[in-house]
Amino acid sequence: MKLLLLFSFLSILTFQQTGTFKTEQKKHAKVKQAYTDKEKTVQDTLKKYNIDISKMNIFFRVFKKEEIFELWAKNKEDATFKHIRTFPICASSGSLGPKRKEGDYQVPEGFYTINCFNPYSNYYLSLGVSYPNESDRKLGFKGKLGGSIFIHGSCCTIGCIPITDALIKELYIYAVEAKNNGQTNIPVHIFPFRMDVDDWTVIEKKIPEYKDIIDFWKNIQPGYTYFEKNKKLPKVTVASDGKYVIAS
């Protein structure tokens, strides 16, 4: 993890000193190949939704139970996001519920950002997820939180989000283009399932083993609901007790 973060820092430093982020990324063989294979697909998809690739901002949303990864995008000047792609998640580990410690095999749940672009990944290409975040550090096992959670290629995982080599090529291009456009914060919202839930007691009765984490799910549900209603990102902060605070 430390090496990946160092690589990410050096990549940003190089970007600042020598040229655009996209130019630096395309110097890597696997990124260059991704553009060869998938750039037209990306351009055609964005054209369909009237999104200018040079003005694009993006947002990722993950649903663990449904095993899907959603890509949303908009032009910088647009008020709302459009759903432009759904990628199947091809393997999973752990169960529903947040990640609380190293080695629990869990995929995190909550509100994150992309914090690393890794063109040297063993899983073709990968994008780092900012686990542990402030909430995780307050609510997880102190000193044993783990890390190195990535969206990546291949089809194997221990707490990561794999979408196959073919699809990570496409997703990586979207992320590179967005960062190259100046989007410094690419949000990643990870939910246990689609959270259109009015009566949580139904879930508690049907799946009693989730009783202890329903309060956590109730805490993240407003973030899901706000985006569903408005197609805008909520403002998310973390309170002193580790709970998320969701505001418009």
N, C-alpha and C positions, 0 to 999 in steps of 0.2 A: 504493500500500500504506500509506504514512504517513497519508494522508487517511482511509482506512478504519479504521485503528487509532485515529486521533483520534476518528472518529465513534463507534467502539465504546466508547472511554473516556468520551466525553460522554454516551452513552446510559446507561452504568452509573451515572455521576454523577447524571444526571437521575432515574434509577430510585431511587437512594438518597435523593434530596431530596424527590421529589414523589409517589411512589406505587409501585405494583407494576410490575414489568418488563412484564407482559402489557398493562397499561393504557397504558403509554408506547408499546409496539410497535403497538398497535391504533389509535394516532393517525395512523399512516402508511397511505395509501390502499391500497397493495398488500397489506399485512398484514390490514387490515380486510376486503378482498375475499376473501382467503384464508379467513378465518373464515366469511364468508358462504357460500363455496362448499364448504368441506371440514370445518367443525367437526363436523357430524353424522356424517360418515364416520369421523372420528377417535374420537368418542365411542362409536359403534357397535362399532368394532373393539376398543377397550379393554374395553367391556362384555363382549364375547365371551370375552375372556381373564381376566375378573374383576380388572381393573386399574382402580383409582380414579384418575381424571385429576388429582385434587388431591393425590395421594400418589405420582405416577409418577416414576420415574427411567428413563433411557433409555441405550442404547449402540448405536453404529453399527459395522457391519462391512462391508468392501468387498473384493470379489474381482475383480481386473482381468481375468484370462483369461475368466472366466465372465460378466463384464460385469453383475454384480449388486451391489446395495446392500441390506444387511439391516438392519432395525430391530428391536431387542430392547428389551423393557421389563419393569418389575416395580414393585410397590408398594415404597415405601421400606423397610418392615419385612420384606419377603420376602428370603429368602436367595439365590434364583436368578432369572435372567432367563428370559423367554419370548420366542420368536421370533414376532413378530406381523405383520410385513410384509416383503415383498421387492420392491424397486423395480428395474426394469431400468435400467442405465446406457445412455443412448441414443447416446453418441459417445465415442471415446477417442483418445488421441494417445500417441506414444512406443511403448515396448515393455515387456515384463516386466523388472523390476529397479527398484532405488530411484532416486530423483531425487538427483543429485549436483551439479548446477550450473544456473545460470540459462540458459534457452534450449535445454535438452536435450529439451523437450516431454514429459518424463516425469511421470507421476502418482507421487507419493511412495509408498513402502512403509515400514511400521513402525507405531509407536504414537503417536497424536496425540490432541488434544482440539479441541473447537470453541472458537475464540477470538474470534469476531466474528459478530454478527447484522447483516446489511446489508439493510434494507428499501428502499434506493435502488438496488439492483443493476440493471445494464443487462440482466441475465439473469433478470428478474422479481424473485426474492428469492435471497439467498445466505447460506450459513453458512461462515465461515472455518475452514480447517484449520490447525493450529499448526505448519506447516512454515515454516522449518527448526526442528527440535527439537534437543535437545542432541546426540543421535547424529549428525544431519545436519551440525551445525556442526563436529563432530570429523572426520567422514569425507568431507565434501564439499569442493568447491573453495573455498578460503578467499577471502572477499570477493566471490565470484560465485555465491552459493547460490541467488539468486532468491527468490521468495515469491509472495504473492497466489494461493494455492491455495484454491479454493472448491468447495463442493457447491452447485450452482445450477440454475436453470431453463434454458430454451432447449435446444438440442441441438447445441452446438458447443463445442469445448474446445481449449485448449493447456495440458495438464497438470492441468486441473480435472476435476470429476466432475459432468456434467450429467444430470439426470433428467426433463427437460421442465417446462414451466411448471405444468401441472396437478398433477404429483406433488410439486414443490417447495412448492406451497401446503400440501399435507398434511404433509410432513416439517417444514416451518417451524413449523407449529402444535405438533407434538410437542415440538420443541426449545424454543419459547417457554414452553409449559406446564411442561416439566421445569425450566427455569431459574427460572420464576416460583415453583415449589415449593421452590426453594432448592438445586437441583442446580448447583453451581458448576463442576463438571467433567463434561462430556459426552464420553466417550471415543470415539475413532474409530480402529479398527484396520484397516489397509490391507494386504492380502496379494496376492501375485502370482497365486495360485490356491488352491484348497482343499488344504491342506498335509498330507493323509493319505499321507505318503510314508515308507516304511520303508527303501528302498534308493535313495539319491541317485545312485548310479552309473548307474542306468537312465536318469534324466533327463540326466545328463552325456553319456551315449552317444547318446541320441536327439537331444538339442539341444546340441551341443558349444559353441555360441556363448554359452551360459549358464554355462560352466565357472567363469568368474571371479567370478560372483555367488552360486554355490551356498553358499559359506561364510556369506554374509549371510543367505540363506534358512534355512540350518540354525540360525542365531542367532535368527531370529524365530519359527521353527516351534514352540518350546515355549509361546509365548503363545497360538498357535492351539490347540494340543493341550490346554492347561489349560482353556481356555474350553469346548472341545468336550466334554470329559469332565465338567466340574463346573458349567457354565453360570454360573460366577462369574468376575469379572474378576481376572486375575493382577496382582500387584504388579510394576511395570516400572520399573527404574532404568537408568542408563547408566554404564558403567565408564569409566575414564580413557582407554581405547583406542577409545571410541566404540561398543563392543558393548553390546547390551541385556543386562540381567540380569533373568531372569524368576523370580519367586518366588510361592508361594501366599499 
